[in-house]
Amino acid sequence: MSLRTNEISLVFKAFSFAAEKHIGHRKRDQKSSPYINHPIKVADTLWNIGEVRDAITIISAILHDTLEHTDTTLRELGSNFGSEVSSVVKEVSDDMSLPEQLRKRLQIEHAPQLSERAKLIKLADKICNIHDKIHSPPKNWSLKKRKSYLDWTKEVVNNLQMKDSKLTLYYERLLKQGYEKLK
Ligand code: ZN
């Protein structure tokens, strides 16, 4: 199965849109990589590791942090990419007006109610985030903080209640490697 031409057009449009919106943003990793590397990696993970071939999921993955981290509005996503994409992006976005600890708790609580598409993106996002915390953590993060980040993703992923797949097995392997490395 592959994408149709009009779907591929929207994938490229999403990359351009996200690149424009995240312009000037940096990740917190050691190299302060451009932020756009992250949504690219999440989409790549879904496509190449998860073998996800659903265009709405891939496009939403590329856009998944635009509501949270940029001035992008839901209406803007809807008019450019359609209401299915905008609703998936909304599902995977935290309410940034809430304090961090509450947002993290709500991610655990909301995980079981997410749509299948949103669950896939959440899982791929957590895979990319723990990869960074294991291999290229933010400069001031202690070992303890990195481990507790891994613990938190485990709670979110458990609550996604997904059946075994290439993506879930990949997450579990990476998590195990992470705990070994951070021992
Ligand atoms: Zn993300």
py3Dmol code that shows the C-alpha trace and the ligand (Angstrom):
import py3Dmol

protein = """\
ATOM      1  CA  MET A   1       0.000   0.000   0.000  1.00  0.00           C
ATOM      2  CA  SER A   2       1.257   3.475  -0.748  1.00  0.00           C
ATOM      3  CA  LEU A   3       0.041   7.060  -0.789  1.00  0.00           C
ATOM      4  CA  ARG A   4      -1.855   8.642  -3.664  1.00  0.00           C
ATOM      5  CA  THR A   5      -0.458  11.655  -5.509  1.00  0.00           C
ATOM      6  CA  ASN A   6      -2.798  14.127  -3.791  1.00  0.00           C
ATOM      7  CA  GLU A   7      -1.841  12.671  -0.399  1.00  0.00           C
ATOM      8  CA  ILE A   8       1.866  13.025  -1.183  1.00  0.00           C
ATOM      9  CA  SER A   9       1.202  16.660  -2.148  1.00  0.00           C
ATOM     10  CA  LEU A  10      -0.316  17.240   1.295  1.00  0.00           C
ATOM     11  CA  VAL A  11       2.633  15.522   2.985  1.00  0.00           C
ATOM     12  CA  PHE A  12       5.025  17.972   1.317  1.00  0.00           C
ATOM     13  CA  LYS A  13       2.714  20.859   2.122  1.00  0.00           C
ATOM     14  CA  ALA A  14       2.751  19.750   5.771  1.00  0.00           C
ATOM     15  CA  PHE A  15       6.567  19.631   5.824  1.00  0.00           C
ATOM     16  CA  SER A  16       6.752  23.170   4.399  1.00  0.00           C
ATOM     17  CA  PHE A  17       4.065  24.436   6.763  1.00  0.00           C
ATOM     18  CA  ALA A  18       5.715  22.908   9.845  1.00  0.00           C
ATOM     19  CA  ALA A  19       9.185  24.105   8.780  1.00  0.00           C
ATOM     20  CA  GLU A  20       7.854  27.637   8.405  1.00  0.00           C
ATOM     21  CA  LYS A  21       6.020  27.536  11.748  1.00  0.00           C
ATOM     22  CA  HIS A  22       8.921  26.060  13.718  1.00  0.00           C
ATOM     23  CA  ILE A  23      11.419  28.455  12.146  1.00  0.00           C
ATOM     24  CA  GLY A  24      14.021  29.595  14.664  1.00  0.00           C
ATOM     25  CA  HIS A  25      12.952  26.974  17.238  1.00  0.00           C
ATOM     26  CA  ARG A  26      15.585  24.668  18.641  1.00  0.00           C
ATOM     27  CA  LYS A  27      15.371  21.300  20.349  1.00  0.00           C
ATOM     28  CA  ARG A  28      16.756  20.908  23.862  1.00  0.00           C
ATOM     29  CA  ASP A  29      19.251  18.237  22.816  1.00  0.00           C
ATOM     30  CA  GLN A  30      23.004  18.707  23.088  1.00  0.00           C
ATOM     31  CA  LYS A  31      23.416  20.020  19.562  1.00  0.00           C
ATOM     32  CA  SER A  32      20.424  22.391  19.835  1.00  0.00           C
ATOM     33  CA  SER A  33      19.163  20.827  16.610  1.00  0.00           C
ATOM     34  CA  PRO A  34      16.491  22.642  14.578  1.00  0.00           C
ATOM     35  CA  TYR A  35      13.083  21.788  16.079  1.00  0.00           C
ATOM     36  CA  ILE A  36      11.709  20.602  12.730  1.00  0.00           C
ATOM     37  CA  ASN A  37      14.038  17.573  12.973  1.00  0.00           C
ATOM     38  CA  HIS A  38      11.657  16.253  15.642  1.00  0.00           C
ATOM     39  CA  PRO A  39       8.356  16.119  13.675  1.00  0.00           C
ATOM     40  CA  ILE A  40      10.302  14.792  10.673  1.00  0.00           C
ATOM     41  CA  LYS A  41      11.641  11.993  12.875  1.00  0.00           C
ATOM     42  CA  VAL A  42       8.182  11.206  14.284  1.00  0.00           C
ATOM     43  CA  ALA A  43       6.720  10.893  10.751  1.00  0.00           C
ATOM     44  CA  ASP A  44       9.736   8.832   9.646  1.00  0.00           C
ATOM     45  CA  THR A  45       9.270   6.524  12.660  1.00  0.00           C
ATOM     46  CA  LEU A  46       5.606   5.953  11.800  1.00  0.00           C
ATOM     47  CA  TRP A  47       6.328   5.284   8.143  1.00  0.00           C
ATOM     48  CA  ASN A  48       9.532   3.234   8.360  1.00  0.00           C
ATOM     49  CA  ILE A  49       9.272   1.468  11.719  1.00  0.00           C
ATOM     50  CA  GLY A  50       5.516   1.336  12.193  1.00  0.00           C
ATOM     51  CA  GLU A  51       4.822   0.821   8.475  1.00  0.00           C
ATOM     52  CA  VAL A  52       1.883   3.192   8.857  1.00  0.00           C
ATOM     53  CA  ARG A  53       0.482   4.035   5.428  1.00  0.00           C
ATOM     54  CA  ASP A  54      -2.432   6.253   6.416  1.00  0.00           C
ATOM     55  CA  ALA A  55      -1.976   9.781   5.003  1.00  0.00           C
ATOM     56  CA  ILE A  56      -3.989  11.547   7.736  1.00  0.00           C
ATOM     57  CA  THR A  57      -1.751   9.997  10.412  1.00  0.00           C
ATOM     58  CA  ILE A  58       1.483  10.921   8.617  1.00  0.00           C
ATOM     59  CA  ILE A  59       0.366  14.490   7.888  1.00  0.00           C
ATOM     60  CA  SER A  60      -0.883  14.957  11.469  1.00  0.00           C
ATOM     61  CA  ALA A  61       2.453  13.619  12.772  1.00  0.00           C
ATOM     62  CA  ILE A  62       4.365  16.212  10.767  1.00  0.00           C
ATOM     63  CA  LEU A  63       2.107  18.916  12.231  1.00  0.00           C
ATOM     64  CA  HIS A  64       1.776  17.399  15.716  1.00  0.00           C
ATOM     65  CA  ASP A  65       3.630  20.132  17.628  1.00  0.00           C
ATOM     66  CA  THR A  66       2.427  23.181  15.683  1.00  0.00           C
ATOM     67  CA  LEU A  67      -0.526  23.929  18.005  1.00  0.00           C
ATOM     68  CA  GLU A  68       1.535  23.447  21.153  1.00  0.00           C
ATOM     69  CA  HIS A  69       4.693  25.280  20.167  1.00  0.00           C
ATOM     70  CA  THR A  70       3.769  27.859  17.503  1.00  0.00           C
ATOM     71  CA  ASP A  71       1.087  30.440  16.734  1.00  0.00           C
ATOM     72  CA  THR A  72      -0.780  27.946  14.516  1.00  0.00           C
ATOM     73  CA  THR A  73      -4.542  27.815  15.084  1.00  0.00           C
ATOM     74  CA  LEU A  74      -6.939  24.931  14.720  1.00  0.00           C
ATOM     75  CA  ARG A  75      -8.793  26.840  12.023  1.00  0.00           C
ATOM     76  CA  GLU A  76      -5.551  27.291  10.055  1.00  0.00           C
ATOM     77  CA  LEU A  77      -4.854  23.551  10.216  1.00  0.00           C
ATOM     78  CA  GLY A  78      -8.422  22.810   9.151  1.00  0.00           C
ATOM     79  CA  SER A  79      -8.371  25.123   6.145  1.00  0.00           C
ATOM     80  CA  ASN A  80      -4.983  23.873   4.944  1.00  0.00           C
ATOM     81  CA  PHE A  81      -5.211  20.172   5.740  1.00  0.00           C
ATOM     82  CA  GLY A  82      -8.858  19.375   6.467  1.00  0.00           C
ATOM     83  CA  SER A  83     -10.841  18.709   9.612  1.00  0.00           C
ATOM     84  CA  GLU A  84      -9.558  15.146  10.145  1.00  0.00           C
ATOM     85  CA  VAL A  85      -5.963  16.373  10.394  1.00  0.00           C
ATOM     86  CA  SER A  86      -6.853  19.329  12.625  1.00  0.00           C
ATOM     87  CA  SER A  87      -8.788  17.117  15.030  1.00  0.00           C
ATOM     88  CA  VAL A  88      -5.943  14.562  15.297  1.00  0.00           C
ATOM     89  CA  VAL A  89      -3.402  17.339  15.952  1.00  0.00           C
ATOM     90  CA  LYS A  90      -5.699  18.763  18.617  1.00  0.00           C
ATOM     91  CA  GLU A  91      -5.976  15.335  20.263  1.00  0.00           C
ATOM     92  CA  VAL A  92      -2.200  15.031  20.620  1.00  0.00           C
ATOM     93  CA  SER A  93      -1.693  18.597  21.844  1.00  0.00           C
ATOM     94  CA  ASP A  94      -1.416  19.549  25.519  1.00  0.00           C
ATOM     95  CA  ASP A  95      -3.212  22.592  26.869  1.00  0.00           C
ATOM     96  CA  MET A  96      -0.161  24.796  27.347  1.00  0.00           C
ATOM     97  CA  SER A  97      -2.000  27.106  29.744  1.00  0.00           C
ATOM     98  CA  LEU A  98      -1.777  24.328  32.373  1.00  0.00           C
ATOM     99  CA  PRO A  99       1.291  23.686  34.551  1.00  0.00           C
ATOM    100  CA  GLU A 100       3.718  21.019  33.316  1.00  0.00           C
ATOM    101  CA  GLN A 101       3.049  18.410  36.011  1.00  0.00           C
ATOM    102  CA  LEU A 102      -0.698  18.564  35.385  1.00  0.00           C
ATOM    103  CA  ARG A 103      -0.188  18.307  31.610  1.00  0.00           C
ATOM    104  CA  LYS A 104       1.916  15.203  32.147  1.00  0.00           C
ATOM    105  CA  ARG A 105      -0.720  13.633  34.370  1.00  0.00           C
ATOM    106  CA  LEU A 106      -3.468  14.447  31.861  1.00  0.00           C
ATOM    107  CA  GLN A 107      -1.497  12.715  29.102  1.00  0.00           C
ATOM    108  CA  ILE A 108      -1.609   9.525  31.181  1.00  0.00           C
ATOM    109  CA  GLU A 109      -5.320   9.938  31.933  1.00  0.00           C
ATOM    110  CA  HIS A 110      -6.396  10.838  28.389  1.00  0.00           C
ATOM    111  CA  ALA A 111      -4.341   8.153  26.620  1.00  0.00           C
ATOM    112  CA  PRO A 112      -7.032   5.411  26.584  1.00  0.00           C
ATOM    113  CA  GLN A 113      -9.615   7.710  24.952  1.00  0.00           C
ATOM    114  CA  LEU A 114      -7.460   8.817  22.022  1.00  0.00           C
ATOM    115  CA  SER A 115      -8.329   7.815  18.448  1.00  0.00           C
ATOM    116  CA  GLU A 116      -6.179   5.128  16.790  1.00  0.00           C
ATOM    117  CA  ARG A 117      -4.376   7.780  14.735  1.00  0.00           C
ATOM    118  CA  ALA A 118      -3.625   9.898  17.784  1.00  0.00           C
ATOM    119  CA  LYS A 119      -2.367   6.807  19.653  1.00  0.00           C
ATOM    120  CA  LEU A 120       0.079   6.002  16.867  1.00  0.00           C
ATOM    121  CA  ILE A 121       1.422   9.563  16.891  1.00  0.00           C
ATOM    122  CA  LYS A 122       1.704   9.600  20.702  1.00  0.00           C
ATOM    123  CA  LEU A 123       3.688   6.382  20.603  1.00  0.00           C
ATOM    124  CA  ALA A 124       6.030   7.550  17.820  1.00  0.00           C
ATOM    125  CA  ASP A 125       6.471  10.871  19.652  1.00  0.00           C
ATOM    126  CA  LYS A 126       7.438   9.062  22.858  1.00  0.00           C
ATOM    127  CA  ILE A 127       9.858   6.831  20.922  1.00  0.00           C
ATOM    128  CA  CYS A 128      11.626   9.903  19.523  1.00  0.00           C
ATOM    129  CA  ASN A 129      11.586  11.706  22.865  1.00  0.00           C
ATOM    130  CA  ILE A 130      13.048   8.812  24.867  1.00  0.00           C
ATOM    131  CA  HIS A 131      15.653   8.286  22.153  1.00  0.00           C
ATOM    132  CA  ASP A 132      16.754  11.882  22.735  1.00  0.00           C
ATOM    133  CA  LYS A 133      16.673  11.574  26.529  1.00  0.00           C
ATOM    134  CA  ILE A 134      18.795   8.414  26.348  1.00  0.00           C
ATOM    135  CA  HIS A 135      21.306   9.455  23.704  1.00  0.00           C
ATOM    136  CA  SER A 136      21.347  13.255  23.596  1.00  0.00           C
ATOM    137  CA  PRO A 137      19.658  14.653  26.724  1.00  0.00           C
ATOM    138  CA  PRO A 138      19.190  18.347  27.466  1.00  0.00           C
ATOM    139  CA  LYS A 139      22.405  19.676  29.016  1.00  0.00           C
ATOM    140  CA  ASN A 140      21.174  20.198  32.565  1.00  0.00           C
ATOM    141  CA  TRP A 141      19.201  16.956  32.919  1.00  0.00           C
ATOM    142  CA  SER A 142      20.382  14.632  35.721  1.00  0.00           C
ATOM    143  CA  LEU A 143      20.372  10.846  35.383  1.00  0.00           C
ATOM    144  CA  LYS A 144      17.413  10.772  37.792  1.00  0.00           C
ATOM    145  CA  LYS A 145      15.403  13.206  35.698  1.00  0.00           C
ATOM    146  CA  ARG A 146      16.109  11.219  32.530  1.00  0.00           C
ATOM    147  CA  LYS A 147      14.993   7.978  34.237  1.00  0.00           C
ATOM    148  CA  SER A 148      11.828   9.529  35.569  1.00  0.00           C
ATOM    149  CA  TYR A 149      11.058  10.785  32.052  1.00  0.00           C
ATOM    150  CA  LEU A 150      11.325   7.191  30.831  1.00  0.00           C
ATOM    151  CA  ASP A 151       9.020   6.087  33.679  1.00  0.00           C
ATOM    152  CA  TRP A 152       6.442   8.687  32.698  1.00  0.00           C
ATOM    153  CA  THR A 153       6.411   7.652  29.019  1.00  0.00           C
ATOM    154  CA  LYS A 154       5.869   4.067  30.171  1.00  0.00           C
ATOM    155  CA  GLU A 155       2.704   5.112  31.988  1.00  0.00           C
ATOM    156  CA  VAL A 156       1.426   7.013  28.949  1.00  0.00           C
ATOM    157  CA  VAL A 157       2.250   4.156  26.557  1.00  0.00           C
ATOM    158  CA  ASN A 158       0.675   1.518  28.850  1.00  0.00           C
ATOM    159  CA  ASN A 159      -2.513   3.563  28.901  1.00  0.00           C
ATOM    160  CA  LEU A 160      -2.595   3.777  25.108  1.00  0.00           C
ATOM    161  CA  GLN A 161      -3.561   0.090  25.386  1.00  0.00           C
ATOM    162  CA  MET A 162      -2.277  -0.730  21.913  1.00  0.00           C
ATOM    163  CA  LYS A 163      -1.893  -4.275  20.745  1.00  0.00           C
ATOM    164  CA  ASP A 164       1.600  -5.549  19.950  1.00  0.00           C
ATOM    165  CA  SER A 165       3.000  -4.066  16.766  1.00  0.00           C
ATOM    166  CA  LYS A 166       6.391  -3.201  15.280  1.00  0.00           C
ATOM    167  CA  LEU A 167       6.069   0.204  16.896  1.00  0.00           C
ATOM    168  CA  THR A 168       5.181  -1.055  20.399  1.00  0.00           C
ATOM    169  CA  LEU A 169       7.979  -3.647  20.289  1.00  0.00           C
ATOM    170  CA  TYR A 170      10.434  -0.990  19.104  1.00  0.00           C
ATOM    171  CA  TYR A 171       9.415   1.253  22.020  1.00  0.00           C
ATOM    172  CA  GLU A 172       9.877  -1.581  24.520  1.00  0.00           C
ATOM    173  CA  ARG A 173      13.333  -2.446  23.191  1.00  0.00           C
ATOM    174  CA  LEU A 174      14.434   1.174  23.250  1.00  0.00           C
ATOM    175  CA  LEU A 175      13.094   1.641  26.782  1.00  0.00           C
ATOM    176  CA  LYS A 176      15.000  -1.418  27.983  1.00  0.00           C
ATOM    177  CA  GLN A 177      18.212  -0.165  26.372  1.00  0.00           C
ATOM    178  CA  GLY A 178      17.577   3.197  27.995  1.00  0.00           C
ATOM    179  CA  TYR A 179      17.244   1.774  31.514  1.00  0.00           C
ATOM    180  CA  GLU A 180      20.434  -0.228  30.978  1.00  0.00           C
ATOM    181  CA  LYS A 181      22.339   2.798  29.748  1.00  0.00           C
ATOM    182  CA  LEU A 182      21.115   5.031  32.562  1.00  0.00           C
ATOM    183  CA  LYS A 183      21.788   2.494  35.336  1.00  0.00           C
TER     184      LYS A 183
END
"""
ligand_1 = """\
1
ZN
Zn 6.552 15.914 19.659
"""
view = py3Dmol.view(width=600, height=400)
view.addModel(protein, "pdb")
view.setStyle({"model": 0}, {"cartoon": {"style": "trace"}})
view.addModel(ligand_1, "xyz")
view.setStyle({"model": 1}, {"stick": {}})
view.zoomTo()
view.show()
